[in-house]
Amino acid sequence: MQYISIHLYRKMVNYAMEEGLTKADFKGLSTPIEDIDELQAVPADHFFELHEFLDVKRGPGFAIRVGQQMKIEDYGVLGLSWRTCAWAGQIFERSERYFKMLSNTYVFKVEKRDDVSQVFLHREPHRRGLQLSNEATLSATVVVLQAMTEKDIKPVEVTFKHDAPQELSAYDAAFGCPVLFNQSHYSISYRTEDLETRTAKADASINQFLVERVEEETQGIEVGGNKLVIDVEKLITEALPSGIPSVQQIAEHMGMSNRTLTRRLTESDLTFRDLIKKTQETISKNLLKSTKRTIAEIAFETGFSEQSAFNRAFKRWTGLSPVAFRKQ
């Protein structure tokens, strides 16, 4: 059975109440709103049922409007991983990894071209609620990318496979570009240069490292080995939700060559691979001890492509399975 995060279910309920519904209006749902605080996820069909219910109660455009209210934190672990993306379009790479590991309810694919890149949402609309959920997903994409980059980047075209509603004002307000219905796919297109925009966090981080490199060169000093290792570990931590980063990727972010970074780590009796393993182990232990995240979510955050591979690695590090470690 497919499941959807309770964060998204709760967001829809709360926003519908902001628009005027009361708790009494939600009677009869397969997942009662009174149970929300006790759940981590809801069956996907219950989520789509809520979309259909609110489409009737609040009229055309509710899915688009609620998508515009989404915040990065509403997406749980996936949202946390977005916060450390280096560029805007990286959210789709991380989303693809996340849903491949934890669910099959979304499949994003980016077709990159020189001028315009098209982001496909491959999720067949076998019922009205799924059509509406796809609308909300593409609507939320707009506000999430703007929040990450702190820039007013807008799509250049949006396409839906289903029929157009009678009222299109919510679509015009959310997307600000041509919106096409009865198309062969669900997609949202951006200028390629917009998807390559550095995120606000990445800009600040890169600036910090480059300033340090300039200071090193002008003052004839090198940042101490301990600080370098800490910086590399931090960058590895931020990169892992996209998969294991390369030394080239980390070196580029720090404003130095692969050779220089490798040499500096060797001076501290470390290799880049050592730091990858150390960082993965540290993150996984901390998350198992201090959070209720699932094993699959922790595997995602530490760069593994499968939960089974994470389980084997963790057993090598600690002699215990992740479940046994958490119980201990």
Sine and cosine of phi, psi and omega as CSV:
sin_phi,cos_phi,sin_psi,cos_psi,sin_omega,cos_omega
0.00,0.00,0.64,-0.77,0.02,-1.00
-1.00,0.06,0.55,-0.84,-0.02,-1.00
-0.77,-0.64,0.42,-0.91,0.04,-1.00
-0.82,-0.57,0.60,-0.80,-0.01,-1.00
-0.84,0.54,0.66,-0.75,0.04,-1.00
-0.90,0.44,-0.39,0.92,0.02,-1.00
-0.86,0.52,-0.66,0.75,-0.04,-1.00
-0.95,0.30,-0.62,0.78,0.04,-1.00
-0.88,0.47,-0.73,0.69,-0.01,-1.00
-0.89,0.45,-0.64,0.77,-0.01,-1.00
-0.87,0.50,-0.67,0.74,-0.01,-1.00
-0.90,0.43,-0.69,0.72,0.01,-1.00
-0.89,0.46,-0.74,0.68,-0.04,-1.00
-0.89,0.45,-0.65,0.76,-0.02,-1.00
-0.94,0.34,-0.60,0.80,0.05,-1.00
-0.89,0.46,-0.58,0.81,0.03,-1.00
-0.95,0.31,-0.55,0.84,0.10,-1.00
-0.90,0.44,-0.51,0.86,0.01,-1.00
-0.99,0.10,-0.01,1.00,0.13,-0.99
0.83,-0.56,-0.16,0.99,0.04,-1.00
-0.96,0.27,0.40,-0.91,0.07,-1.00
-0.91,-0.42,0.19,-0.98,0.01,-1.00
-0.85,0.53,-0.57,0.82,-0.01,-1.00
-0.90,0.44,-0.41,0.91,-0.02,-1.00
-0.96,0.29,-0.24,0.97,-0.09,-1.00
-0.99,-0.11,0.20,0.98,-0.03,-1.00
-0.89,0.46,0.62,-0.79,0.11,-0.99
0.99,-0.12,-0.05,1.00,0.02,-1.00
-0.95,0.31,0.53,-0.85,-0.01,-1.00
-0.90,0.43,-0.56,0.83,0.17,-0.99
-0.94,-0.35,0.98,-0.19,-0.04,-1.00
-0.88,0.47,0.58,-0.82,-0.03,-1.00
-0.92,0.38,-0.33,0.94,0.04,-1.00
-0.92,0.38,-0.33,0.94,-0.05,-1.00
-1.00,-0.04,-0.08,1.00,-0.16,-0.99
-0.82,0.58,-0.71,0.71,-0.11,-0.99
-0.93,0.36,-0.23,0.97,-0.01,-1.00
-0.99,-0.14,-0.03,1.00,-0.12,-0.99
-0.91,-0.41,0.43,-0.90,0.12,-0.99
-0.96,-0.27,-0.39,0.92,-0.01,-1.00
-0.42,-0.91,0.30,-0.95,0.07,-1.00
-0.79,-0.61,0.49,-0.87,0.09,-1.00
-0.83,0.56,0.63,-0.78,-0.04,-1.00
-0.84,0.55,-0.61,0.80,0.00,-1.00
-0.90,0.44,-0.54,0.84,0.05,-1.00
-0.94,0.35,-0.59,0.81,0.05,-1.00
-0.91,0.42,-0.71,0.70,0.02,-1.00
-0.92,0.40,-0.55,0.83,0.07,-1.00
-0.88,0.48,-0.66,0.75,0.02,-1.00
-0.90,0.44,-0.65,0.76,0.06,-1.00
-0.85,0.53,-0.72,0.69,-0.01,-1.00
-0.90,0.43,-0.66,0.75,0.01,-1.00
-0.87,0.50,-0.73,0.69,-0.05,-1.00
-0.97,0.23,-0.43,0.90,0.09,-1.00
-0.90,0.44,-0.59,0.81,0.05,-1.00
-0.96,0.27,-0.71,0.70,-0.07,-1.00
-0.94,0.35,-0.63,0.78,-0.12,-0.99
-0.94,-0.33,-0.12,0.99,0.09,-1.00
1.00,0.05,0.14,-0.99,-0.02,-1.00
-0.83,0.56,0.63,-0.77,0.05,-1.00
0.99,-0.13,-0.11,0.99,-0.01,-1.00
-0.88,0.47,-0.69,0.72,-0.02,-1.00
-0.86,0.51,-0.65,0.76,0.04,-1.00
-0.91,0.41,-0.69,0.72,-0.03,-1.00
-0.91,0.42,-0.67,0.74,-0.01,-1.00
-0.93,0.36,-0.54,0.84,0.08,-1.00
-0.87,0.50,-0.59,0.81,0.01,-1.00
-0.94,0.35,-0.29,0.96,0.00,-1.00
-1.00,-0.01,-0.09,1.00,-0.10,-0.99
-0.93,0.37,0.63,-0.78,0.09,-1.00
-0.89,-0.45,0.39,-0.92,-0.04,-1.00
-0.83,0.55,-0.64,0.77,-0.04,-1.00
-0.93,0.37,-0.28,0.96,0.04,-1.00
-0.93,0.38,-0.23,0.97,-0.06,-1.00
-0.99,-0.17,0.24,0.97,0.10,-0.99
0.87,0.49,-0.72,-0.70,-0.05,-1.00
-0.87,0.49,-0.64,0.77,0.02,-1.00
-0.88,0.48,-0.69,0.72,0.03,-1.00
-0.88,0.48,-0.65,0.76,0.05,-1.00
-0.87,0.50,-0.61,0.79,0.00,-1.00
-0.94,0.35,-0.53,0.85,0.03,-1.00
-0.89,0.46,-0.55,0.83,-0.08,-1.00
-0.88,0.47,-0.38,0.93,-0.03,-1.00
-0.96,-0.26,0.22,0.97,0.07,-1.00
-0.90,0.43,0.57,-0.82,-0.01,-1.00
-1.00,0.07,-0.50,0.86,0.02,-1.00
-0.64,-0.77,0.33,-0.94,-0.16,-0.99
-0.84,0.54,-0.76,0.65,-0.08,-1.00
-0.92,0.39,-0.19,0.98,-0.02,-1.00
-0.92,0.40,-0.34,0.94,0.01,-1.00
-0.88,0.48,-0.51,0.86,-0.02,-1.00
-0.96,0.28,-0.58,0.81,0.07,-1.00
-0.89,0.45,-0.71,0.71,-0.02,-1.00
-0.94,0.35,-0.59,0.81,0.04,-1.00
-0.90,0.44,-0.65,0.76,0.00,-1.00
-0.89,0.46,-0.69,0.72,0.04,-1.00
-0.88,0.47,-0.71,0.71,-0.07,-1.00
-0.88,0.48,-0.79,0.62,-0.08,-1.00
-0.95,0.31,-0.44,0.90,0.06,-1.00
-0.93,0.37,-0.57,0.82,-0.02,-1.00
-0.99,0.12,-0.66,0.75,-0.20,-0.98
-0.95,-0.32,-0.24,0.97,-0.09,-1.00
-0.25,-0.97,0.24,-0.97,0.13,-0.99
-0.82,-0.57,0.52,0.86,-0.06,-1.00
-1.00,0.03,-0.29,0.96,0.04,-1.00
-0.69,-0.73,0.59,-0.81,0.18,-0.98
-0.66,-0.75,0.93,-0.36,0.06,-1.00
-0.99,-0.14,0.66,-0.76,0.13,-0.99
-0.67,-0.74,0.73,-0.68,-0.01,-1.00
-0.96,-0.28,0.82,-0.57,0.09,-1.00
-0.97,-0.25,0.97,-0.23,-0.14,-0.99
-1.00,0.01,0.77,-0.63,0.09,-1.00
-0.82,-0.57,0.09,-1.00,-0.05,-1.00
-0.87,0.49,-0.75,0.67,-0.11,-0.99
-0.99,-0.15,-0.71,0.71,-0.09,-1.00
-0.78,-0.63,0.70,-0.71,0.08,-1.00
-0.92,-0.38,0.71,-0.71,-0.05,-1.00
-0.95,-0.30,0.81,-0.58,0.00,-1.00
-0.98,-0.20,0.91,-0.40,-0.03,-1.00
-1.00,-0.05,0.68,-0.73,0.13,-0.99
-0.94,-0.33,0.98,-0.20,-0.06,-1.00
-1.00,0.01,1.00,0.02,0.04,-1.00
-0.54,-0.84,0.96,-0.27,-0.14,-0.99
-0.94,0.35,0.74,-0.67,-0.08,-1.00
-1.00,0.09,0.98,0.21,-0.04,-1.00
-0.98,0.20,-0.12,0.99,0.08,-1.00
-0.48,-0.88,0.30,-0.95,-0.07,-1.00
-0.85,0.52,-0.65,0.76,-0.03,-1.00
-0.88,0.48,-0.52,0.86,0.02,-1.00
-0.96,0.27,-0.59,0.81,0.11,-0.99
-0.85,0.53,-0.72,0.69,-0.03,-1.00
-0.92,0.39,-0.62,0.78,0.04,-1.00
-0.89,0.45,-0.62,0.78,0.06,-1.00
-0.90,0.44,-0.63,0.78,0.07,-1.00
-0.87,0.49,-0.73,0.69,-0.02,-1.00
-0.89,0.45,-0.62,0.78,0.00,-1.00
-0.88,0.47,-0.74,0.68,-0.02,-1.00
-0.94,0.34,-0.56,0.83,0.06,-1.00
-0.90,0.43,-0.68,0.74,0.00,-1.00
-0.91,0.41,-0.52,0.85,0.02,-1.00
-0.82,0.57,-0.63,0.78,-0.03,-1.00
-0.88,0.48,-0.76,0.65,-0.08,-1.00
-0.96,0.28,-0.52,0.85,0.01,-1.00
-0.92,0.40,-0.71,0.70,0.01,-1.00
-0.90,0.43,-0.60,0.80,0.03,-1.00
-0.92,0.38,-0.62,0.78,0.02,-1.00
-0.92,0.39,-0.62,0.78,-0.04,-1.00
-0.94,0.34,-0.62,0.78,-0.07,-1.00
-1.00,-0.06,-0.28,0.96,-0.12,-0.99
0.82,0.57,0.57,0.82,0.06,-1.00
-0.74,-0.67,0.47,-0.88,-0.06,-1.00
-1.00,0.06,0.85,0.52,0.01,-1.00
-0.99,0.17,0.66,-0.75,-0.07,-1.00
-0.79,-0.62,0.47,-0.88,0.07,-1.00
-0.94,0.34,0.28,-0.96,0.03,-1.00
-0.96,-0.28,-0.27,0.96,0.07,-1.00
-0.24,-0.97,0.58,-0.81,0.07,-1.00
-0.76,-0.65,0.67,-0.74,0.01,-1.00
-0.79,-0.61,0.60,-0.80,0.07,-1.00
-0.80,-0.60,0.51,-0.86,0.00,-1.00
-0.99,0.12,-0.39,0.92,-0.10,-1.00
-1.00,-0.03,0.07,-1.00,-0.03,-1.00
-0.93,0.36,0.41,-0.91,0.06,-1.00
-0.98,0.22,0.62,-0.78,0.11,-0.99
-0.96,0.26,0.17,-0.99,0.01,-1.00
-0.95,0.32,-0.52,0.85,-0.06,-1.00
-0.94,-0.35,0.85,-0.53,-0.09,-1.00
-0.92,-0.39,0.13,0.99,-0.10,-1.00
-0.88,0.47,-0.62,0.79,-0.01,-1.00
-0.90,0.43,-0.59,0.81,0.00,-1.00
-0.93,0.36,-0.69,0.72,0.01,-1.00
-0.88,0.47,-0.68,0.73,-0.03,-1.00
-0.92,0.38,-0.62,0.78,-0.08,-1.00
-0.96,0.27,-0.67,0.74,-0.16,-0.99
-0.98,-0.19,-0.56,0.83,0.01,-1.00
0.87,0.50,0.54,0.84,-0.01,-1.00
-0.42,-0.91,0.13,-0.99,0.06,-1.00
-0.85,0.53,0.74,-0.67,0.04,-1.00
-0.87,-0.49,0.88,-0.47,-0.10,-1.00
-0.94,-0.35,0.68,-0.74,0.02,-1.00
-0.92,-0.40,0.20,-0.98,-0.02,-1.00
0.84,0.55,0.64,0.77,0.03,-1.00
-0.99,-0.12,0.05,-1.00,-0.06,-1.00
-0.99,0.10,-0.10,1.00,-0.07,-1.00
-0.35,-0.94,0.27,-0.96,0.18,-0.98
-0.99,-0.10,0.77,-0.64,-0.01,-1.00
-0.33,-0.94,0.33,-0.94,0.15,-0.99
-0.70,-0.72,0.76,-0.65,-0.08,-1.00
-0.92,-0.39,0.64,-0.77,0.03,-1.00
-0.77,-0.64,0.39,-0.92,0.20,-0.98
-0.88,0.48,0.71,-0.71,-0.04,-1.00
-0.83,0.55,-0.64,0.77,0.00,-1.00
-0.90,0.43,-0.47,0.88,0.05,-1.00
-0.94,0.33,-0.65,0.76,0.04,-1.00
-0.93,0.36,-0.34,0.94,0.05,-1.00
-1.00,-0.04,0.09,1.00,0.03,-1.00
-0.89,0.45,0.75,-0.66,0.09,-1.00
-0.89,0.45,0.64,-0.76,0.08,-1.00
-0.95,0.32,0.34,-0.94,-0.02,-1.00
-0.87,0.50,-0.64,0.77,-0.01,-1.00
-0.92,0.39,-0.67,0.74,-0.01,-1.00
-0.90,0.43,-0.65,0.76,0.03,-1.00
-0.84,0.54,-0.72,0.70,-0.01,-1.00
-0.91,0.41,-0.66,0.75,-0.02,-1.00
-0.91,0.41,-0.73,0.69,0.01,-1.00
-0.88,0.48,-0.67,0.74,0.01,-1.00
-0.86,0.51,-0.67,0.74,0.01,-1.00
-0.87,0.50,-0.74,0.67,-0.02,-1.00
-0.91,0.42,-0.65,0.76,-0.02,-1.00
-0.92,0.40,-0.60,0.80,0.06,-1.00
-0.88,0.48,-0.67,0.74,0.01,-1.00
-0.90,0.44,-0.63,0.78,0.01,-1.00
-0.90,0.43,-0.65,0.76,0.02,-1.00
-0.89,0.46,-0.67,0.74,0.01,-1.00
-0.89,0.46,-0.64,0.77,0.02,-1.00
-0.86,0.51,-0.74,0.68,-0.08,-1.00
-0.94,0.35,-0.67,0.74,-0.07,-1.00
-0.96,0.27,-0.49,0.87,-0.05,-1.00
-0.97,-0.22,-0.02,1.00,0.04,-1.00
0.92,0.40,0.52,0.85,-0.01,-1.00
-0.84,-0.54,0.20,-0.98,0.13,-0.99
-0.81,-0.59,0.67,-0.74,0.08,-1.00
-0.85,0.53,0.69,-0.73,-0.06,-1.00
-0.81,0.58,0.46,-0.89,-0.05,-1.00
-0.84,0.54,-0.67,0.74,-0.02,-1.00
-0.87,0.49,-0.69,0.73,-0.01,-1.00
-0.92,0.38,-0.63,0.78,0.03,-1.00
-0.86,0.50,-0.72,0.69,0.00,-1.00
-0.88,0.48,-0.67,0.74,0.02,-1.00
-0.88,0.47,-0.67,0.74,0.01,-1.00
-0.90,0.44,-0.68,0.74,0.00,-1.00
-0.90,0.43,-0.69,0.73,0.02,-1.00
-0.87,0.49,-0.63,0.78,0.01,-1.00
-0.90,0.44,-0.70,0.71,-0.01,-1.00
-0.93,0.38,-0.59,0.81,0.07,-1.00
-0.89,0.45,-0.70,0.72,0.02,-1.00
-0.84,0.55,-0.70,0.72,-0.03,-1.00
-0.94,0.34,-0.48,0.88,-0.07,-1.00
-1.00,0.06,-0.41,0.91,-0.16,-0.99
-0.84,0.54,-0.59,0.81,0.03,-1.00
-0.87,0.50,-0.29,0.96,0.08,-1.00
-1.00,-0.04,0.00,1.00,-0.10,-0.99
0.94,-0.35,0.13,-0.99,-0.05,-1.00
-0.92,0.38,0.84,-0.55,-0.04,-1.00
-0.97,0.23,0.36,-0.93,0.07,-1.00
-1.00,0.00,0.33,-0.94,0.06,-1.00
-0.89,0.45,-0.55,0.84,0.03,-1.00
-0.89,0.47,-0.68,0.73,-0.01,-1.00
-0.87,0.49,-0.71,0.71,-0.02,-1.00
-0.94,0.33,-0.67,0.74,0.01,-1.00
-0.88,0.48,-0.68,0.74,0.01,-1.00
-0.87,0.49,-0.65,0.76,0.00,-1.00
-0.91,0.42,-0.49,0.87,-0.03,-1.00
-1.00,-0.03,0.00,1.00,0.05,-1.00
0.96,0.28,0.54,0.84,0.04,-1.00
-0.63,-0.78,0.20,-0.98,-0.01,-1.00
-0.99,0.14,0.29,-0.96,0.07,-1.00
-0.83,0.56,-0.71,0.71,-0.06,-1.00
-0.88,0.47,-0.68,0.74,-0.02,-1.00
-0.91,0.42,-0.70,0.71,0.00,-1.00
-0.89,0.45,-0.69,0.73,0.00,-1.00
-0.89,0.46,-0.67,0.74,0.03,-1.00
-0.89,0.46,-0.70,0.71,-0.04,-1.00
-0.90,0.43,-0.61,0.80,0.04,-1.00
-0.93,0.36,-0.62,0.78,0.02,-1.00
-0.88,0.48,-0.59,0.81,0.04,-1.00
-0.89,0.45,-0.40,0.92,0.06,-1.00
-0.99,-0.15,0.27,0.96,0.01,-1.00
0.86,0.51,0.65,0.76,0.01,-1.00
-0.74,-0.67,0.39,-0.92,0.19,-0.98
-0.90,-0.43,0.29,-0.96,0.02,-1.00
-0.88,0.47,-0.64,0.77,0.01,-1.00
-0.90,0.44,-0.60,0.80,0.07,-1.00
-0.83,0.56,-0.70,0.71,-0.06,-1.00
-0.94,0.34,-0.57,0.82,0.07,-1.00
-0.86,0.52,-0.80,0.60,-0.04,-1.00
-0.89,0.46,-0.69,0.73,0.00,-1.00
-0.88,0.48,-0.68,0.73,-0.02,-1.00
-0.92,0.40,-0.69,0.73,0.03,-1.00
-0.86,0.50,-0.69,0.72,-0.02,-1.00
-0.91,0.41,-0.70,0.72,-0.02,-1.00
-0.89,0.46,-0.73,0.69,-0.01,-1.00
-0.88,0.48,-0.74,0.67,-0.07,-1.00
-0.90,0.44,-0.67,0.75,0.03,-1.00
-0.89,0.47,-0.71,0.71,-0.01,-1.00
-0.88,0.47,-0.68,0.74,-0.02,-1.00
-0.93,0.36,-0.60,0.80,0.04,-1.00
-0.92,0.39,-0.59,0.81,-0.02,-1.00
-0.97,0.24,-0.66,0.75,-0.25,-0.97
-0.93,-0.38,-0.02,1.00,0.00,-1.00
-0.74,-0.67,0.17,-0.98,0.07,-1.00
-0.97,-0.25,0.30,0.95,-0.01,-1.00
-0.89,0.45,0.55,-0.84,0.00,-1.00
-0.94,0.35,0.31,-0.95,0.03,-1.00
-0.87,0.49,-0.63,0.78,0.01,-1.00
-0.90,0.44,-0.64,0.77,0.03,-1.00
-0.90,0.43,-0.64,0.77,0.02,-1.00
-0.93,0.38,-0.61,0.79,0.07,-1.00
-0.88,0.48,-0.67,0.75,0.04,-1.00
-0.88,0.48,-0.72,0.69,-0.06,-1.00
-0.93,0.36,-0.35,0.94,-0.02,-1.00
-0.97,-0.24,0.22,0.98,0.19,-0.98
1.00,0.00,0.10,1.00,-0.02,-1.00
-0.99,0.12,0.52,-0.85,-0.01,-1.00
-1.00,-0.01,-0.28,0.96,0.03,-1.00
-0.61,-0.80,0.55,-0.83,0.02,-1.00
-0.90,0.43,-0.58,0.81,-0.01,-1.00
-0.88,0.47,-0.62,0.79,0.03,-1.00
-0.92,0.40,-0.63,0.78,0.06,-1.00
-0.89,0.45,-0.69,0.72,-0.01,-1.00
-0.85,0.52,-0.69,0.72,-0.01,-1.00
-0.91,0.41,-0.69,0.73,0.00,-1.00
-0.90,0.44,-0.68,0.73,-0.03,-1.00
-0.90,0.43,-0.60,0.80,0.03,-1.00
-0.91,0.42,-0.61,0.80,0.06,-1.00
-0.91,0.42,-0.64,0.77,-0.06,-1.00
-0.94,0.34,-0.65,0.76,-0.21,-0.98
-0.87,-0.49,-0.26,0.97,-0.09,-1.00
0.99,0.15,-0.01,1.00,-0.02,-1.00
-0.81,-0.58,0.43,-0.90,0.16,-0.99
-0.97,0.25,0.35,-0.94,0.06,-1.00
-0.83,0.56,-0.65,0.76,-0.01,-1.00
-0.91,0.42,-0.70,0.71,-0.01,-1.00
-0.91,0.41,-0.64,0.77,0.03,-1.00
-0.87,0.49,-0.70,0.71,-0.01,-1.00
-0.89,0.46,-0.67,0.74,0.01,-1.00
-0.91,0.42,-0.64,0.77,-0.02,-1.00
-0.91,0.42,0.00,0.00,0.00,0.00
